[in-house]
Amino acid sequence: MDVFSLVPVWVWPILAPLALANFIPRPKNKKQKSKSSKSYSYSLKKSVFTNNELVFYKELRNAASSYIILSKINMKDVLDAKNNQSAFNAITQKHFDFLLCEPLSCKPILVIELDDSSHNTDKAKKRDSDKNSACKSAGLPILRVTNATGLQEKIKNAIKPS
């Protein structure tokens, strides 16, 4: 007795097309093909900071030497959206210019936003307001500055123990 005789005759019209379908070449998904076949070229930036940010960062290192300084950190890495997808979406593509953290635990202590003239547009004002609200909601102080003048004192005042 062969294997084929064990399968009832009425099953063959169902099994045959399914078996043959595995041998028919299928077109590749266009999205997969375009992603895998493209080769991108990159170059290294001279700095992760703009000139203004670099000058400010150098001053910040002196003013906040007892803290860990993180820069351009994504808001979602600092704030917990508490399983709220809308809240997560509101912060996922935004970053803080600078974040001061406790040296041993890396607990966020203070957000520092360097506000230059680009913050004068309506869109930027809305984004700044959203950042302010998110930080307030999380109990994370935010310091907005336009330059490094009096920075150490401003940081000290912003971090006041609660």
Secondary structure, DSSP 8 states (H G I E B T S, - for coil): --GGGGS-GGGHHHHHHHHHHTTS-----HHHHHHHH--------S-SS-HHHHHHHHHHHHHTTTSEEEEEEEGGGTS--TT-HHHHHHHTT-EEEEEEE-TTT--EEEEEEE--GGGGSHHHHHHHHHHHHHHHHHT--EEEESS-TTHHHHHHHHT---
